[in-house]
Amino acid sequence: MGMVKAKYIDHLIQMDQFKEGLLNLQKYGKKSFKDSTGEWVEQSPCAQYSFLDFTVEYIPHEVHPVEES
């Protein structure tokens, strides 16, 4: 019974990591959708430049939680 429980715990950990990866893609990945004219539009996260050290910070997309049924 210990081996089955260990595999189940590994499965739960992998699913949590998978969900975190999907959330990261939703925030920082490119989004494609059709606009009102029917053309495909690609939207990337905005980049904000720092004046002090010239680094780029990306502003994530807003992500709404999905209700699980």
C-alpha positions as CSV (number, residue, x, y, z in Angstrom):
1,M,0.0,0.0,0.0
2,G,2.9,2.4,0.6
3,M,4.0,2.3,-3.1
4,V,0.5,3.2,-4.3
5,K,0.3,6.1,-1.8
6,A,3.7,7.4,-2.9
7,K,2.7,7.3,-6.5
8,Y,-0.5,9.1,-5.7
9,I,1.4,11.8,-3.8
10,D,3.8,12.2,-6.7
11,H,0.8,12.6,-9.1
12,L,-0.8,15.3,-6.9
13,I,2.5,17.2,-6.8
14,Q,2.9,17.0,-10.6
15,M,-0.7,18.2,-11.1
16,D,0.0,21.2,-8.8
17,Q,3.1,22.1,-10.8
18,F,1.1,21.7,-14.0
19,K,-1.5,24.1,-12.8
20,E,1.1,26.6,-11.7
21,G,2.7,26.4,-15.2
22,L,-0.7,27.0,-16.9
23,L,-1.3,30.0,-14.7
24,N,2.2,31.4,-15.6
25,L,1.4,30.9,-19.3
26,Q,-1.9,32.7,-18.9
27,K,-0.2,35.7,-17.2
28,Y,2.9,36.0,-19.4
29,G,2.2,34.2,-22.6
30,K,0.9,35.6,-25.9
31,K,-2.9,35.6,-26.4
32,S,-4.5,35.2,-29.8
33,F,-8.2,36.0,-30.4
34,K,-10.5,37.3,-33.2
35,D,-11.5,40.9,-32.9
36,S,-14.9,42.4,-33.9
37,T,-13.8,42.5,-37.6
38,G,-13.0,38.8,-37.6
39,E,-9.2,39.2,-37.9
40,W,-6.8,37.4,-35.7
41,V,-5.1,39.6,-33.1
42,E,-2.1,38.6,-31.0
43,Q,-1.6,40.3,-27.7
44,S,1.7,40.1,-25.7
45,P,2.2,41.3,-22.1
46,C,3.3,44.9,-21.8
47,A,7.0,45.7,-21.1
48,Q,7.9,48.4,-18.6
49,Y,11.5,49.8,-18.8
50,S,13.3,50.9,-15.7
51,F,15.1,54.2,-15.9
52,L,17.7,53.4,-13.3
53,D,19.2,50.2,-14.5
54,F,17.7,49.7,-18.0
55,T,16.0,46.4,-17.2
56,V,12.7,45.3,-18.6
57,E,9.8,44.2,-16.3
58,Y,6.8,42.5,-17.9
59,I,3.3,43.4,-16.7
60,P,1.2,40.2,-16.5
61,H,-2.2,39.8,-18.1
62,E,-5.1,39.8,-15.7
63,V,-6.3,36.3,-15.0
64,H,-9.7,35.5,-13.6
65,P,-10.1,32.3,-11.6
66,V,-12.2,29.5,-13.2
67,E,-14.8,27.9,-11.1
68,E,-14.4,24.1,-11.0
69,S,-17.6,22.1,-11.3
